[in-house]
Amino acid sequence: MKLSASRDSILKPLQSVIGVVERRQTMPILSNVLLVAVDNKLTITATDLEVELVAETQVNVEEPGEITVPGRKLHDICRALPEDKDLEISTNENRLTVKASRSRFTLSTLKAEDFPTIDDIAAKQTLKLDRQEFRNLLDKTHFAMAQQDVRYYLNGLLFETEGQTFRAVATDGHRLALSEISLSEPVEKKVQLIVPRKGVLELQRLLGSDGDIELALGSNHLRAQLPGIRFTSKLVDGRFPEYGKVIPSEVINAVKADKTLLRQALQRAAILSNEKYRGVRLELEGNTLRIQANNPEQEEAEEALEVGYDGAQMEIGFNVTYLLDALGAVDEDQVELGLGNDANTSCLIKGPTTENTRFVVMPMRL
C-alpha cells in the first residue's frame, strides 16, 4: 500500500472514528484501525465489537492495499504534525511508515483479514430523518439511560417506529424521558430496538451540521449513514419495559412555574442536599412552592418561589438531579409539573404547549 494526502484529509476521518478505539483491549487488533486504500479513496474503520465506525476520505493512491495499524498512535502523529504538511503513507512487510517533510514514523501492523467488520445488517426498515431533529431527540432522552444496571436492557435507549412517529425512550427505573418526531411517511410495521449507551453517546458526537441522516434498523444492528462516515451499533438483546404504564394518564394537580427560576432555586437547594441520595422536599401551598433540603451534617437550605397552583396543600420528595436534568431538556420558558393527589405518585414534567416530549420522575421518601 502506498498513498499520499494532506495532513487534514487523514486527521479528520481519524478523529471521527477514534472514539471507539479503547486504550486497553483484550484483543490487540481492536486497538488498531483498518486502512483500506483503493481508487484514490482511503477507508478507515474502528470497532470495539459493539460499535463500528467507518470514515472515507479522498487521497492519491499509488499502490492499493489494506492493513491495520495502532489507531491512537496514528491519530496522535497526524495531530502533532504541522497543519500544512502533506503525508506519505506506505507499507513494507509488517511495518507502516508515515513521512511528512523531515519527519518519519514507523508503526507496527496486524493483518487486515483478522480485523472484525460488520457487513450486511439485514435492515427491516430504512428511515431518512432530519439530522438536527434526531440530535434533539437524543439530547432530550439520553440522560435518563441507566449506567451499568443489572437490568442490561435499561443501559441503552429505545428507538421505536409506529405509524408516522419515531420515538426515543430512556429509563433507569427511577425516571423516564420520552421524545417523538414525525416521519415523512408512515411505516407499515412497528419496530422496537435498544441501542447501547456507548452507541448513543457516539451517535450524539457525530451529529453536527444540518442535513439528513439515514437510519437502517436491523434485527441485531442499527446503522446510520452520514456524509463521509458510517456508524453501526449492535443492539441490546432484551425487552424494554412497557413505558406507557409509567406515564401518568391524568394530572390531578398541575404546577406552572418559570423554568429558569425553578432551576436556579433547585440548584441552590441542592448544595446542601444529602450527597448520596440528593433528595429535596417540595411543599406546595397556595401559589407558593417551598424547596427544602438537608444533610447528615444538620445543614439546611430553603427556597421559596411563586408558581401557578390551585390544588390542595401537599409535600413530596424527589431526587434533585433528576428534576434538574428534566428541566434542562425543556425548551419552553415555562414548565408544567403534573402531580397526583399524594406524595406517592410520579411527577410528569413538560413544557405547557409541548406534547411530543415528556419526563417522568418517581417520588422519594424523605
C-alpha positions, 0 to 999 in steps of 0.5 A: 500500500502506498498513498499520499494526502494532506495532513487534514484529509487523514486527521479528520476521518481519524478523529471521527472514528477514534472514539471507539478505539479503547486504550486497553483491549483484550484483543490487540487488533481492536486497538488498531484501525483498518486502512483500506486504500483503493481508487484514490479513496482511503477507508478507515474503520474502528470497532470495539465489537459493539460499535463500528465506525467507518470514515472515507476520505479522498487521497492519491493512491499509488499502490492499493492495499489494506492493513491495520495499524495502532489507531491512537498512535496514528491519530496522535502523529497526524495531530502533532504534525504541522497543519500544512504538511502533506503525508506519505503513507506506505507499507513494507512487510509488517511495518507502516511508515508515515513521512511528512517533510523531515519527519518519519514514523514507523508503526507496527501492523496486524493483518487486515483479514483478522480485523472484525467488520460488520457487513450486511445488517439485514435492515427491516426498515430504512428511515431518512430523518432530519439530522438536527431533529434526531440530535434533539431527540437524543439530547432530550432522552439520553440522560435518563439511560441507566449506567451499568444496571443489572437490568442490561436492557435499561443501559441503552435507549429505545428507538421505536417506529409506529405509524408516522412517529419515531420515538426515543425512550430512556429509563433507569427505573427511577425516571423516564424521558420520552421524545417523538418526531414525525416521519415523512411517511408512515411505516407499515410495521412497528419496530422496537430496538435498544441501542447501547449507551456507548452507541448513543453517546457516539451517535450524539458526537457525530451529529453536527451540521444540518442535513439528513441522516439515514437510519437502517434498523436491523434485527441485531444492528442499527446503522446510520449513514452520514456524509463521509462516515458510517456508524453501526451499533449492535443492539441490546438483546432484551425487552424494554419495559412497557413505558406507557404504564409509567406515564401518568394518564391524568394530572390531578394537580398541575404546577406552572412555574418559570423554568429558569427560576425553578432551576436556579432555586433547585440548584441552590437547594441542592448544595446542601442536599444529602450527597448520596441520595440528593433528595429535596422536599417540595411543599406546595401551598397556595401559589407558593412552592417551598424547596427544602433540603438537608444533610447528615451534617444538620445543614439546611437550605430553603427556597421559596418561589411563586408558581401557578397552583390551585390544588390542595396543600401537599409535600413530596420528595424527589431526587434533585438531579433528576428534576434538574436534568428534566428541566434542562431538556425543556425548551419552553420558558415555562414548565408544567409539573403534573402531580397526583393527589399524594406524595406517592405518585410520579411527577410528569414534567413538560413544557405547557404547549409541548406534547411530543416530549415528556419526563417522568420522575418517581417520588422519594421518601424523605 
